[in-house]
Amino acid sequence: MQKAIEHIKNELTGLYPDTEIRSFTYMLISRLTGFSRVEIIVNKNTNFSDEQLTLLNRFLEKLKKYTPIQYIFGECDFMGMKFMVNDAVLIPRPETEELVEWITESGKNDGSVAVLDIGTGSGCIAIGLKSRLADAEVTAYDISAAALDVARKNAELNGLSVHFEQFDILELDKNTSRWNIIVSNPPYIPENEKSEILPNVLNFEPHVALFVPENDPLLFYRHIIKFAQDHLKPQGQLFFEIHRDRGQQVVSLLTAAGFVSIELRKDLSGNDRMTKARKP
């Protein structure tokens, strides 16, 4: 196993930071052996089989092309649950866990609430909320049929009931439903920022879920705020995950639309990352 550890380091040095290589090393060896981190350290003298070495090299070739390791494995962890992921959906991020926790804090004393997640992707927000708010009725929209297929499988994988529906939030709204909580992590990266995006994101994650026109970076926020004006119940709450540079602009949109009790919250990295607002 020590030879495998050195092999991983040699293959990935110069492509990724040392801290990420160490993380990949534990993830790859755990995947191949089923060992925990402690077991990996204790069993460093264990030899890999030819089959394990072949599979390891396949993984490394994909990593050398910057394929996200979550796509290589076909899964990731989110809020203590396993989620299937592929290139039809974004990989769930830790800051999105923070958003789910914030919504949970806000809704845990409200009993049976109706929740809508707009642009659900892998379903991580909707499923995460259903896992924490057991009595909630959770609905999730996405424009992508392929993403919804992944999201439905993730709800089934985690034994949770969420209603998924294909819906384009930019299209004419004929919906008559009402919710207590609406949440969205919509596309918010302007097209002109593509050059700043790492290749493991730019070349593999779905652009429809990432990018917005550079001349209208708040496109989805405007449409979702209008939707929420019509479809939140009185005193209902609207949550957004946001671009770290657009916090005050989103707050201004919410204020102009008549929302109250508006909060802008930073993530654990200190970036403006999420907002909460209430419909009067």
Buried (B, 14 or more C-beta within 10 A) or exposed (E): BEEBBEBBBEBBEEEBEEEBBBEBBBBBBBBBBEBEEEEBEEEEEBEBEEEBBEBBEEBBEBBEEBBBBBBBBEBBEBBEBEBBBBBBBBBBBEBBBBBBEBBBEBBEEBEEBBBBBBBBBBBBBBBBBBBBBEEBBBBBBBBBEEBBBBBBBBBEBBEBEBEBEEBEBEEEBEEEEBBBBBBBBBBBBBEEBBEEBEEBBBEBBBEBBBBBEEEEBBBBBBBBBBBBEEBBBEEBBBBBBBBBEBBEBBBEBBEEBEBEEBBBBBBEEEBBBBBBBBBE
